[in-house]
Amino acid sequence: MSATLLTLLFALAPQQPVTTEVVATGLHTPVWVTHAPSDPATRIFVVTHWGKLRIVENDVLNPTAFLDIHHLVTFDNNEQGLLSAIFHPDYQQNGLFYVIYVDVSGNWVLERYQRDPLNPDLADPNSGVILLTIVHPLTWHHGGWMEFGQDGLLYIATGDGGGVGDPFNYGQDPNSLNGKLLRIDVDGGFPYVIPPGNPFVSDPNTLDEIWALGLRNPWRGDMDDLTGDIWFGDVGQDTWEELDFLPAGTAGANFGWRIMEGFHCYNPPSGCNMAGLVQPIHEYRHATTAQGYRCSISGGRVYRGRSMATMHGRFFFGDYCTGEVWSTRTDGLTTVDFFDHTQELELSMGTDAQVVGFGQDSEGELYICNMRDGSVHRVVPAGLRLRAPTLVSGSSTTLEVSGGSSSAAAGLFLSTRGLGSTPIPPANLVLDLDRPRVAASGSTDPLGRASFSATIPPSAAGRTVWLQAAQNGVVSNVVIETVD
């Protein structure tokens, strides 16, 4: 199914109210959350800007850093530091992971490390091997987002090298790796090899690593786990912040910097040649709002978690200076179903959050990094909330509901067809399920909690189910689960 069709289908889904749970506090400059392949969702890794990679397991911060390279990193409490980390798709077998940081000479560095063979909570600090160094003339605009694609290749976004207005024009320079989206193969040879499908391998005037160009400071992004589409926020110069989108497999795109900032000419300030340039799907202006002065976009993640099925395909992003958080889908050209989550998230994160980064766990649940107080938050359903464990065929399980009315009837509904909109007139509610059936019924306790027991038949193995609770005309989040 195409990404555009998915967007149109999910745009019909209702907006799930959200809040956050505190996962960890006391972190020094958390900027990104990631996970190792095959790890449980209860175990995440937090990148801290000053040079450490920390483990949080069962919402408890491990006191010992998984990796500590602060002595290798230039940290200026601004844009220099440890920028990101990603685990090899075959990490459970080979123990390899990768970090990007600004070194003590101010250069951009991609380095590979390996897990300690005797302790899964530690990296081997002596295993570091530098794969790529990019000379960085100034102190700003390092980018640093990276992710393995569905093709097994490593995609890396770099900044333009710093300075006002990209003084070296690196964003448009085909002989510079600054201001680019790169694609390399870290498995085919040392330090890496160029994938033969890269768009410029036959062009002697362009570096082979380049997948796309025309970036300023791509601070955080995502490669959609389902579609392979790439999203990222590109921090603007003086006026416009932009959200960029690249459909899966699209090679050789030019996002326009420094010719353009957002949808607008930058250099030259008017009459610029926009031919062939990829326009952002969204921009916003530096301006004073109720939350403060907007100044710097923080790209995030496309939600594909199991606890909020109606939110699938939404890309979450925010502004570092105001702490505002938004989400949107896209039709490939512009935003679709854009939503402002700021007020609902302020109830749990406060009104002065510095949203510097996002992340996800192994189940696709979303996290937000707050630079202001060094905390990490998990985004969860607000209001009536349904929690479901992993469903295993041939076994019994218990599903939990919270946030309901005290001592009142509640029901659990199930669909094997997916999301929909199904009115239940006698109960004065509309379920977000297609052709649902009653799976269980009961009552909440005085605290508004309920438990539903169910037996999963062996015939359900491999099937996907959608579950939703309801009470007093109110519906919960929709949980999506594939039965083991």
N, C-alpha and C positions, 0 to 999 in steps of 0.2 A: 504494500500500500504506500503511495507517495506521501511525502511529508506534508504537501499542501492539502491532500484529502484528510490526513490525520488531523491537521489543524482545524479544518472546517467541521469535522465531527466533534472534536473536543471543545470547540468554541460554543457548542450547544450545552455543554456541561455546566452546572451551577458552580459559583465561586465558593470554595471551601473556606470558612473562617479559620484563621490560624493564630497561634501564639507560639511561645518558645519555652523550652526547658533549659536550665543551666546545666551544662555538661562538665565544664571545668572552669576554674578561676585561678588567679595568681600566675597566669602565664605572662612572660615578658614578650610583648609585641607579637601576638598570634596573627598570621596573615593568610593561612590556608589550611584546609582539612582534607585529608586523603585517607586511603585505606589500602591494605595489601590484598591482592586477589586471594579469594577463598577464606579470608578471615571472617569471623562472625561480625554481625553488625554492631556488636557491643565493643568492638575494638577499632579505634581510629588513631590516626597520626596527625599531629598538629605541627605545622611549620611555624617556627618563630623567627622573626626578622633578624634578630641579633645573632642567630647562628646555631640553633638547636632544633632537632626533630624529636618531638615528645609523643609518648604513647598515652592515650586515655582509654582505659578498659573498664567497662561497667560504670561509666561516669566517674571514675577515680583516676586522677593524674598520677602516673608512675613517677616517683621522685627522681629516678635516674633517667637521663636523656637517652633515647635510642641512638642518637648520633649528636655529637658535640663538635662542631667545627668553627666555633666562634673565633678561634685564633687564626683561621684562614680568611675570615670575612671582614670586609670593611662595613661597619655599621655606623650610620650617622643619624639614626633616629628620624630619617626622612625617606629617601628612596633607595639607599644602598643597604645591602644586607643579604641574608639568605632569602631567596625569592620563591622557590618552589621545590617540590619533591614528587617523584612518581615511581611506582613500583613496576618492575618488568612483568608482563602478562604471565610469565612462567616462574614468578617469584618463589612459589612454594617449593619448587625444585632447585632453581639456581641461586636464589637468595639475592638477586641483583636489584638495585634501585639507583635512581639518578637524582641529582640535585643541581640547581642553578643558583649561583651566588656571585656577588661582586667581591673580587679578591683584594688583597692589601695594596695592590697596584692600581685599583680602580677598574680592572678589566672584568668583563662578563665571562663566567666560566661554567661549562657543563662538565660535571664529574660523576663518575660511576663508583658506587660502593657495593659492599656485599655484607649480608647478614653474618653475625657471629655463628659459626657452625655448632656451637655448644649452648647458645642462649638466644632464643628467638626474640627476646626483649632488648637485644643489643646489636648494633652494627659493629663490624670490625673496623676500628678507626684507621688501621694501617692498610686497608684494602683500596683506598681511593686511587682512581686512575682518571686523569683529565682527558676528556674526549674532544673538547673544543674550547678555544679561548677566542673571544672577540675583543679587540682593542676598543676601549670606550673612552673617547676624548674628553668627555665632561662627566659630571657626577649624577645626571638625571636620566630618566627614561630608559630603563633596562628591560621593561616587559617582564618576561620570565615565566609566562604560563607555558606548560607543556602537557602533552597527553599522548598515549599510544592509541592509534586508530584501529578500526576494525581490520585494517590491512596488516596489522602488526608493526607498522612503522611509527617512528616518533615524530610528532609535530611539535614545533617550538616557535613561540612568538617572541620577537626581540624588539626593543625600543630603538629610537632613532639616534641615540648617542648623546642626547641632551642639548641644552642651549635653547634660546628663544628662537622659534621659527625654523628649527632644523637648519642651522647655519651651514652645515656641510652637505645639505640636501641628500642625506643618506637614505631617506625614505624612498626616493626615486632612483637612487644609484644602483644599477644592476651589478656593480662590482663590490658592493658592501653587503655584509650580512646584517647590518643594523637596520631597524625599521622593516623587518620582513617576517613572514611566516615560513619556516623552514620545514623540510621533510627529509629525514635521514633513516638509514637502516643500521641499527646498532648491533644486529646479530650477524650480518653478512661478512664482517671483517673489522679490523682494528685501524683507527679508532671508530670508524663507521664507513659505510659505503653509500653511494648515491643510488637511490632507486631508479631503475631505468625509465619509469613512467613520469619522473619529474618533468615539468613543462619546458625547462630551459637546457636540458642536457645536450641538445644539438646546437645551442646558441653560444658561440665562443665569446660573446660580449656580456654574458650573464652568468653569475655563479650558479653551479649545478644544484646546490642545496635549496635554492629558493623555490617555494611553492606559491607564494603570493607576496606582493610588495605594497608599499604606500602606507605604512603604519607609523604612528607617532609613539605611543606608549600603551600597548595593549595590556592593561592591568586586569588579568583574570578572564578566563573564558571556559568553554566546555565543548567537548565533542559529544553530541547527543548519543547516549548508549544505544538507542533504538535505531535512529536514522543515519548516524554518522555525520550529520550537519554540524558545522562549527559556528559557535557564537562567541563574541568577546566584546568587552567594553574598551574603547580606545580613548584615553584621556586627551582632552583638547588643550589648546594653547591658552587663549585668553577669554574665549566667549562660549564655545560650543563643545559639549560632551557628546560622544556618539556611540551607538550600539550597532555592531556589524554582524552580518550573517553571511555564511558561505555554504551553499548546498554541498552535500557530500560529493566528493570526487571532482569538484570544480578546481581546476588548476590554472595558474597564471593570472589570477585576478589582481587588479591594482585598486587599492582602497583610497588612493588619492592624495594622501598627505605628502608634501606640503603644499600641493596645488590647492587642496581644499581642506577646510575644517568643518566637519559635519556636512551639511548640504551647501555650504557657502564657499566662495572663492577666498583663498587666503594669500597665496603668492602666485600671481598678482592678486590684489584685493578685489579686482573686478575684471570681468571679461576673460576669465580663465577658460582654458580648453578642457571641458569635462568629458570629451569623447572617450569612450572605453573605460571610464572609471566606474567602480562599483560604489553605489550610493549606500549610506547607512539605512537601516530600517527604522531608526529612531534617533532623535537628538534632543538634548535639552540645554537651555541657556544658563550660563552662570547668572544667578539672581538670588535675591534675598527672599526666603520663604518663612513660614511660621517656625520651621525647624532651624533656620540659620541661612548661611550663604552657600549655595550649591557651587562646588568647585572641581570635583574629581570623581569620575565614574568608577565604580568597582564592579567588574563583570562577575558573574556567578555560575550557576549550574542550571541545567534543564532537569526539572523534577521528573523522576521515573520511579519513585518509591512505591512501596506496597500499601502504605497506610492512608493515602489520599488519592485514590484513582481518578477522581474528577479533576485533579490538578496536573495530570500527565501532560507533558509537552510544554509546560510553562517555564520560561527562562527567568530566573530570579536575578536581580541586580540591584545596586544601590548607589548612593552617593557618600563618599567618605566623610565629607565635611558636615553634612546635615544629618546623616544617619537614616535618610529616607530609603525605603525598600519598595521596589515595584516588581511585577512579573508580567510577562506577555507571551503570547504565541505569535507566529508569523505566517503569512502566506508566501514568503520569499521576497516580498517587496516592501512590506510595511508591517507594523504591529497589528495584531488581531487580539481582541479581548484583553486590552491593557488594563491593569488593576494596580491601585496604590494600596500597599499593605502597611504603610507607615503608622497610622494611628493605632491599628490593632496590635502591632508589634511593640509600640511604645509602652503598652501596658505591662509587658514583661521585660523589655530591654532598657526602659528608661527613655528620656527625651534627649539625652546627650550622647547617644551611641556614635562611635566612629566605625562605620561598616567598611572594613578594609578588605575583607575576603569572605568567601563562601567555601563550600566543600560538600562531600557526601560520603556515606558509609557504604558497605557492601550490599545493602538492600536499597540503595538509591535515596535514602532519607537525607534531607537537606540540613546544613549547618551554617551558622553565621559567626564570623570572627569580629569581636568588638575590641578595637585597639585601645579605646578609652580606658577600660578597666581590666584589660587582659583576660577577657572571658570568651568562652565558646558556647554557643546556644544551638540547640536542636529545634527545628521548626516542626511543630506538631499540630494536630487538629484542635481547634477551640470548641467549647460547648460540649454537647453530647459526643462522647468519644468511644469508639469501638476499637479494642485491641484483640488481635488474633495471633496465636502462635503459628509456627510452621505446621501446615496440615499434612498428615501422613496417612495414606490409605490403609485401611484395616485397623485403625486405632481410634481411641476416644480422645477428645480434646475439650478444652474449656475456653470460651471466648468471654472477655471481660468488657463491661460497659461502665463508664464513669461520667460524671457531670450531668446526671439526669435529675429529675424531680424526685423528691423524697417519697418513698413508699407508694409508688404508682406502677401501673401495668406498663410493660415494655415488650417489644417484639424484635426478633431477629429475622431478617429476610435474606434470601439467596437468589442469585441469578447465575446461570451458566452461559448466558448470551452476551453479557456486557452491560455497559451503561445505557441509560435511557431516561424516560420521564413517565412514570406510571402513577396516576392518581389513585388513591385509596379513599374514596368519599366517606365510607363509614368511620374511618379513623381521622378524617380531616388532615390528610398529609399527601405529599407527592414524593414517591421514592425515586432515587436517582439510578434505578436499575431497569433493565429491559426484561419484561415478563418474569417478575420476581415471584417467589413462593415463600410461604412462611416456613422458616427453618426451626424456630423455637419461640417460646413465649414464657414470660415470668413477670416478676415484680422487682423493683429496686428496693434497696434497704433505706434506712433513714438518711444515709449520706448520699443517696442518689446513685448507688452502685448496683450492678447486677451481673450474674454469671450465667452463661448458657452452655450446657453440655451437649456435645454432639458426637456421633460415631461416624467416621468417614469410611464408606464402603470400599472394598478393594477395587471395585470397578471405576472408582474416581481417579485412580492414579494417572497422572499426566494431564488432567483436565484443569482448566482455569475457572475459578469461581470468583464472584463479586459478592461481598457481604455488606449489609447495612443494618443498623439498629434504628429503632424509632420509638418515640414516647410522646404522648400528649401533642401530637401534630408536629413534633420536631424530629428531624432525621440527623443521624450521625454522619461521620465521614464514611466513605466507601473503601473497604479493604479489598485489595486484589491479591489473589494467592493461587499459585499453581500447585496442585496436590502432588506430593512426593510419592 
